Amino acid sequence: MTMDIGSDEMTLFRDMARRAFEHEIAPHYDAWEEDRMVPRSLWNTLGAAGLLCPDVDEAYGGAGTSPQVTLAMIEELSYMGFGGFASGYGIHSNIVAPYLIHHGSEAQKQQWLPRMVTGEAVGALAMTEPGAGSDVQAIRTNAVRDGDEWVLNGSKIFITNGIHADLVLVAAITDPGKGAKGTSLFLVDAHLPGFEKSRKIDKIGQHASDTAQLFFQDVRLPADALLGELNRGFIIMMQELPRERLGIAAQAVAAAEGALALTVDYVGERKAFGQAISSFQNTRFKLADVKTEIALNRALYEQCATEYSRGELTADKAAMLKLASCEMQCSTIDECLQLFGGYGYTSEYPISRFYTDARIQRIYGGTSEIMRELVARSLLGR
């Protein structure tokens, strides 16, 4: 049963999250960026605080909230400048958990959801391969039936939560030669023999997000590791993509708001030619434009979030939201960094992390170019 969240309840969740993030994340985040990952214990800490997978049903240990609460958690992390962990949190709570909620058997839900809520099991999504990024129909990882088991072989790349993952949702070919129509999804225990993780992939941003390449060499999976129906993996992915893109938009809008808040504080304190930078018309006009762009995108984001909660968010509208919000995030944060001058290009000032963390948003979850193609198809029919 999903609990309807009013403004008072949402405020309570946000306040609880903000306090927890300020206490458990903020003092350590710079060190975690240096380490190129958060500690595994953070997942358990947030699970104990009731902040993981809040819209999982109470029967599986969750709070049974609406999806908006999970999105609000992503917003808070993003606003505070924790873009790398916001991505990992989103994969775990906003993507993998809903796949299970919507398509898992009762046994699969019982096995994984309570552990995801507590942080005992960290979730990862494994779709992308070295030769198959936005084109998920080109995947080559395969699973072959062998008696009561499946044998999984292949590799995946750029997998968020790849190092810490305990549960990996893997897309694999189960009917060769049929492309999307021969693709299935599997719930893979990351501790099984034949499952290997690469070293952390070094990135230009989102350093606290542990990103890895995964390898499957004759990984034997039980028959009940199949998520949903055989050869319907691509259909399931298409059904779940709107929520994934909604979560990415939550990051985009909130991160832009966080960057703007930092910039407003800075220009009020920094002086040039004997006066505060905030007194220059260029500064004032730039900030006015940034605020306006953010407000327009927040309006679309909130409209889409409401439509999703009603089961009405279409794939093409989610694509428009993802396209618009991520392009806005990159352009507005660039404008904000410019107002910091040379200091904005140093890692000493958090605005630089907002800038580098933003760049991947136009790539993962479907590139901006793919989003444009999807919107064009909805207009032109092909």
C-alpha positions as CSV (number, residue, x, y, z in Angstrom):
1,M,0.0,0.0,0.0
2,T,1.5,3.4,-1.0
3,M,1.2,6.2,1.5
4,D,0.1,9.5,0.1
5,I,2.7,12.2,1.0
6,G,1.4,15.6,1.9
7,S,3.6,18.7,2.3
8,D,4.0,18.1,6.0
9,E,5.1,14.5,5.6
10,M,7.5,15.5,2.8
11,T,9.0,18.2,4.9
12,L,9.7,15.7,7.7
13,F,11.4,13.3,5.3
14,R,13.5,16.1,3.8
15,D,14.5,17.5,7.2
16,M,15.4,14.0,8.4
17,A,17.5,13.4,5.3
18,R,19.2,16.8,5.4
19,R,20.3,16.2,9.1
20,A,21.6,12.7,8.3
21,F,23.5,13.8,5.2
22,E,25.0,16.8,7.1
23,H,26.1,14.5,9.9
24,E,27.1,11.3,8.0
25,I,28.3,12.6,4.7
26,A,29.3,16.3,4.7
27,P,32.3,16.0,7.0
28,H,33.8,13.1,5.1
29,Y,32.9,13.8,1.5
30,D,36.1,15.5,0.3
31,A,38.1,12.5,1.6
32,W,35.7,10.1,-0.1
33,E,36.2,12.0,-3.4
34,E,39.9,11.5,-2.9
35,D,39.3,7.8,-2.2
36,R,37.2,7.6,-5.4
37,M,34.3,5.9,-3.5
38,V,32.2,6.1,-0.4
39,P,32.8,3.6,2.4
40,R,30.6,0.5,2.2
41,S,29.4,1.2,5.8
42,L,27.6,4.4,4.5
43,W,24.9,2.2,2.9
44,N,24.3,0.4,6.2
45,T,24.2,3.8,8.1
46,L,21.6,5.2,5.8
47,G,19.6,2.0,5.8
48,A,19.5,2.1,9.6
49,A,18.2,5.7,9.4
50,G,15.4,4.6,7.1
51,L,16.7,6.6,4.1
52,L,17.1,3.8,1.5
53,C,14.3,2.8,-0.8
54,P,11.6,4.6,1.1
55,D,8.9,3.7,-1.4
56,V,9.4,0.0,-0.9
57,D,6.3,-1.5,0.7
58,E,6.2,-1.9,4.5
59,A,5.9,-5.7,4.0
60,Y,9.5,-5.7,2.8
61,G,10.8,-3.2,5.4
62,G,10.3,0.0,3.6
63,A,8.3,3.1,4.6
64,G,5.7,2.6,1.9
65,T,5.9,6.2,0.7
66,S,5.2,7.6,-2.8
67,P,8.1,7.6,-5.3
68,Q,8.4,11.4,-4.7
69,V,10.1,10.7,-1.4
70,T,12.8,8.7,-3.1
71,L,13.2,11.5,-5.6
72,A,13.4,14.0,-2.7
73,M,16.3,12.1,-1.2
74,I,18.1,12.4,-4.6
75,E,17.4,16.1,-4.6
76,E,18.8,16.7,-1.2
77,L,22.1,14.8,-2.0
78,S,22.4,16.7,-5.3
79,Y,21.7,20.2,-3.8
80,M,24.3,19.6,-1.1
81,G,26.9,18.8,-3.8
82,F,27.2,15.1,-3.4
83,G,26.6,14.3,-7.0
84,G,28.6,11.1,-7.1
85,F,26.8,9.5,-4.3
86,A,23.4,10.9,-5.6
87,S,24.0,8.8,-8.7
88,G,24.8,5.7,-6.6
89,Y,21.8,6.3,-4.4
90,G,19.5,6.7,-7.4
91,I,20.6,3.5,-9.0
92,H,20.0,1.6,-5.7
93,S,16.8,3.2,-4.5
94,N,15.2,4.7,-7.6
95,I,16.1,2.1,-10.3
96,V,17.0,-1.4,-9.0
97,A,14.4,-1.4,-6.2
98,P,11.5,-0.4,-8.6
99,Y,12.5,-3.1,-11.1
100,L,12.0,-5.6,-8.3
101,I,8.8,-4.0,-7.0
102,H,7.2,-4.0,-10.4
103,H,8.5,-7.2,-12.0
104,G,9.9,-9.4,-9.2
105,S,8.2,-12.6,-7.9
106,E,7.2,-12.7,-4.3
107,A,10.3,-14.9,-3.5
108,Q,12.6,-12.4,-5.3
109,K,11.1,-9.5,-3.4
110,Q,11.5,-11.3,-0.1
111,Q,15.1,-12.2,-0.9
112,W,16.3,-8.8,-1.9
113,L,14.1,-5.9,-0.9
114,P,14.5,-6.1,2.9
115,R,18.3,-6.2,2.5
116,M,18.2,-3.2,0.1
117,V,16.2,-1.2,2.6
118,T,18.7,-1.9,5.4
119,G,21.8,-1.4,3.2
120,E,22.9,-5.0,3.6
121,A,22.6,-5.4,-0.2
122,V,23.7,-2.6,-2.5
123,G,22.1,-2.7,-6.0
124,A,23.6,-2.0,-9.4
125,L,22.2,-1.9,-12.9
126,A,24.3,-3.6,-15.6
127,M,23.2,-2.7,-19.1
128,T,26.1,-0.9,-20.7
129,E,28.8,-2.8,-22.5
130,P,32.1,-1.8,-24.2
131,G,30.3,-1.9,-27.5
132,A,26.7,-1.1,-26.4
133,G,26.0,2.1,-24.6
134,S,22.8,4.0,-25.4
135,D,22.0,1.2,-28.0
136,V,21.0,-1.5,-25.5
137,Q,19.8,-3.7,-28.4
138,A,23.5,-4.3,-29.2
139,I,24.4,-6.1,-26.0
140,R,26.4,-9.3,-26.3
141,T,26.4,-10.7,-22.7
142,N,24.5,-13.9,-22.9
143,A,22.8,-16.5,-20.6
144,V,22.3,-20.1,-21.7
145,R,20.0,-22.5,-20.0
146,D,21.6,-25.6,-18.5
147,G,19.1,-27.8,-16.7
148,D,17.8,-25.9,-13.8
149,E,20.3,-23.2,-14.1
150,W,21.5,-20.3,-16.4
151,V,25.1,-19.9,-17.3
152,L,26.1,-16.2,-17.7
153,N,29.0,-14.9,-19.8
154,G,30.1,-11.5,-20.9
155,S,31.0,-8.1,-19.4
156,K,29.5,-4.7,-18.5
157,I,31.2,-1.4,-18.2
158,F,30.7,2.0,-16.5
159,I,28.6,0.3,-13.8
160,T,27.7,2.6,-10.9
161,N,28.0,0.9,-7.5
162,G,30.0,-1.7,-9.3
163,I,32.5,-2.2,-6.5
164,H,30.1,-2.3,-3.6
165,A,27.3,-4.1,-5.4
166,D,25.8,-7.2,-3.8
167,L,22.9,-7.4,-6.3
168,V,23.4,-6.6,-10.0
169,L,20.5,-6.4,-12.4
170,V,22.0,-7.8,-15.6
171,A,20.6,-7.6,-19.2
172,A,21.7,-10.6,-21.3
173,I,20.8,-12.3,-24.6
174,T,18.8,-15.4,-24.0
175,D,17.6,-16.0,-27.6
176,P,20.5,-15.2,-30.0
177,G,19.8,-13.4,-33.2
178,K,16.6,-11.7,-32.1
179,G,18.2,-8.6,-30.6
180,A,15.8,-6.8,-28.3
181,K,13.2,-9.6,-28.6
182,G,15.8,-12.1,-27.3
183,T,16.9,-10.1,-24.2
184,S,16.2,-11.1,-20.6
185,L,17.0,-9.6,-17.2
186,F,18.7,-11.5,-14.3
187,L,19.1,-10.8,-10.6
188,V,22.8,-11.7,-10.1
189,D,24.3,-12.2,-6.7
190,A,27.7,-10.5,-7.0
191,H,29.4,-13.0,-4.7
192,L,28.8,-16.0,-7.0
193,P,31.8,-17.8,-8.5
194,G,32.9,-16.4,-11.9
195,F,31.7,-12.9,-11.1
196,E,34.6,-10.5,-11.1
197,K,34.9,-6.7,-10.6
198,S,37.6,-4.5,-12.2
199,R,39.5,-1.8,-10.3
200,K,37.6,1.5,-10.0
201,I,37.3,3.4,-13.2
202,D,38.8,6.9,-12.9
203,K,36.5,9.7,-14.1
204,I,36.6,13.4,-14.4
205,G,33.8,13.9,-12.0
206,Q,31.4,12.1,-9.6
207,H,34.5,10.6,-8.0
208,A,32.6,9.3,-4.9
209,S,30.6,7.1,-7.2
210,D,32.4,3.7,-7.4
211,T,32.3,2.8,-11.1
212,A,33.6,-0.5,-12.4
213,Q,33.7,-3.0,-15.2
214,L,32.0,-6.3,-14.4
215,F,33.0,-9.7,-15.8
216,F,30.9,-12.9,-15.9
217,Q,32.7,-16.1,-16.7
218,D,30.4,-19.1,-16.5
219,V,28.5,-17.6,-13.6
220,R,25.8,-20.2,-12.8
221,L,22.5,-18.7,-11.8
222,P,19.4,-20.5,-10.4
223,A,16.4,-20.6,-12.6
224,D,14.6,-18.2,-10.4
225,A,17.3,-15.5,-11.0
226,L,15.3,-14.5,-14.1
227,L,13.4,-11.2,-13.5
228,G,10.1,-11.1,-15.2
229,E,9.3,-13.2,-18.3
230,L,11.9,-14.8,-20.6
231,N,12.9,-12.6,-23.6
232,R,10.9,-9.7,-22.3
233,G,13.8,-7.8,-20.7
234,F,13.9,-5.0,-23.3
235,I,10.2,-4.4,-22.8
236,I,10.7,-4.2,-19.0
237,M,13.6,-1.8,-19.5
238,M,11.4,0.5,-21.7
239,Q,8.8,0.5,-18.9
240,E,11.3,1.5,-16.3
241,L,13.3,4.1,-18.2
242,P,10.9,7.0,-17.4
243,R,11.6,6.6,-13.7
244,E,15.3,6.4,-14.3
245,R,15.2,9.6,-16.3
246,L,13.0,11.3,-13.7
247,G,15.7,10.5,-11.1
248,I,18.4,12.0,-13.3
249,A,16.3,15.1,-13.7
250,A,15.9,15.3,-9.9
251,Q,19.7,15.4,-9.8
252,A,19.9,18.0,-12.5
253,V,17.4,20.5,-11.1
254,A,18.6,20.2,-7.5
255,A,22.3,20.4,-8.3
256,A,21.7,23.6,-10.3
257,E,19.8,25.0,-7.4
258,G,22.6,24.1,-5.1
259,A,25.2,25.7,-7.4
260,L,23.1,28.9,-7.6
261,A,22.9,29.2,-3.8
262,L,26.7,28.9,-3.6
263,T,27.1,31.5,-6.3
264,V,24.7,34.0,-4.7
265,D,26.7,33.8,-1.4
266,Y,30.0,34.2,-3.2
267,V,29.1,37.2,-5.3
268,G,27.8,39.0,-2.3
269,E,31.1,38.6,-0.5
270,R,33.7,38.9,-3.3
271,K,34.8,42.4,-4.3
272,A,36.2,43.7,-7.5
273,F,37.1,47.3,-8.3
274,G,36.0,48.3,-4.8
275,Q,32.5,46.9,-4.9
276,A,30.7,43.5,-4.5
277,I,30.5,41.5,-7.6
278,S,26.8,41.3,-7.0
279,S,26.5,45.0,-7.8
280,F,27.6,44.5,-11.4
281,Q,24.8,44.4,-13.9
282,N,26.4,41.4,-15.7
283,T,26.3,39.4,-12.5
284,R,22.8,40.3,-11.8
285,F,21.5,39.5,-15.3
286,K,23.4,36.2,-15.4
287,L,22.0,35.1,-12.1
288,A,18.5,36.1,-13.2
289,D,18.8,34.0,-16.3
290,V,20.1,31.0,-14.3
291,K,17.3,31.3,-11.8
292,T,14.7,31.5,-14.6
293,E,16.1,28.4,-16.4
294,I,16.1,26.4,-13.2
295,A,12.5,27.4,-12.4
296,L,11.3,26.4,-15.8
297,N,12.9,23.0,-15.5
298,R,11.7,22.5,-12.0
299,A,8.1,23.1,-13.1
300,L,8.5,20.4,-15.8
301,Y,10.2,18.1,-13.4
302,E,7.5,18.4,-10.8
303,Q,4.8,17.9,-13.4
304,C,6.5,14.8,-14.6
305,A,6.9,13.5,-11.1
306,T,3.2,13.9,-10.5
307,E,2.3,12.2,-13.7
308,Y,4.7,9.3,-12.8
309,S,2.9,8.8,-9.5
310,R,-0.3,8.5,-11.4
311,G,1.1,6.1,-13.9
312,E,0.8,8.7,-16.7
313,L,4.4,9.7,-17.5
314,T,5.1,8.8,-21.1
315,A,8.5,7.8,-22.5
316,D,8.7,10.8,-24.8
317,K,7.9,13.3,-22.1
318,A,10.5,11.7,-19.8
319,A,13.0,12.0,-22.6
320,M,12.1,15.7,-23.0
321,L,12.6,16.2,-19.3
322,K,16.0,14.4,-19.2
323,L,17.2,16.4,-22.2
324,A,16.1,19.8,-21.0
325,S,17.1,19.4,-17.3
326,C,20.6,18.0,-18.0
327,E,21.4,20.5,-20.7
328,M,20.2,23.2,-18.3
329,Q,22.3,21.8,-15.4
330,C,25.5,22.0,-17.4
331,S,24.9,25.5,-18.9
332,T,23.7,27.1,-15.7
333,I,26.5,25.7,-13.5
334,D,29.0,26.8,-16.2
335,E,27.6,30.4,-15.8
336,C,27.8,30.1,-12.0
337,L,31.4,28.9,-12.1
338,Q,32.3,31.8,-14.4
339,L,31.2,34.2,-11.7
340,F,33.8,32.7,-9.3
341,G,36.6,33.6,-11.7
342,G,39.8,31.7,-11.2
343,Y,38.7,30.3,-7.9
344,G,35.9,28.4,-9.6
345,Y,38.6,26.4,-11.4
346,T,40.2,25.2,-8.2
347,S,39.0,22.2,-6.2
348,E,39.1,24.3,-3.1
349,Y,35.7,25.8,-4.0
350,P,32.7,23.3,-4.2
351,I,31.4,24.9,-7.4
352,S,34.1,23.1,-9.3
353,R,32.7,19.7,-8.1
354,F,29.2,20.8,-9.2
355,Y,30.7,21.6,-12.6
356,T,32.6,18.3,-13.1
357,D,29.8,16.1,-11.6
358,A,27.3,17.6,-14.0
359,R,29.0,16.6,-17.3
360,I,28.0,12.9,-17.2
361,Q,24.4,13.8,-16.9
362,R,24.1,14.5,-20.6
363,I,25.5,11.0,-21.3
364,Y,24.2,8.3,-18.9
365,G,20.6,7.2,-18.9
366,G,20.5,7.9,-22.6
367,T,22.6,10.7,-24.2
368,S,21.1,14.1,-25.1
369,E,21.3,13.1,-28.7
370,I,19.3,9.9,-28.1
371,M,16.7,11.9,-26.2
372,R,16.3,14.3,-29.1
373,E,15.8,11.3,-31.4
374,L,13.1,9.9,-29.1
375,V,11.3,13.2,-29.0
376,A,11.6,13.5,-32.8
377,R,10.1,10.0,-33.2
378,S,7.1,11.0,-31.0
379,L,6.5,13.9,-33.3
380,L,7.2,12.4,-36.7
381,G,6.3,8.7,-36.1
382,R,9.6,7.4,-37.3
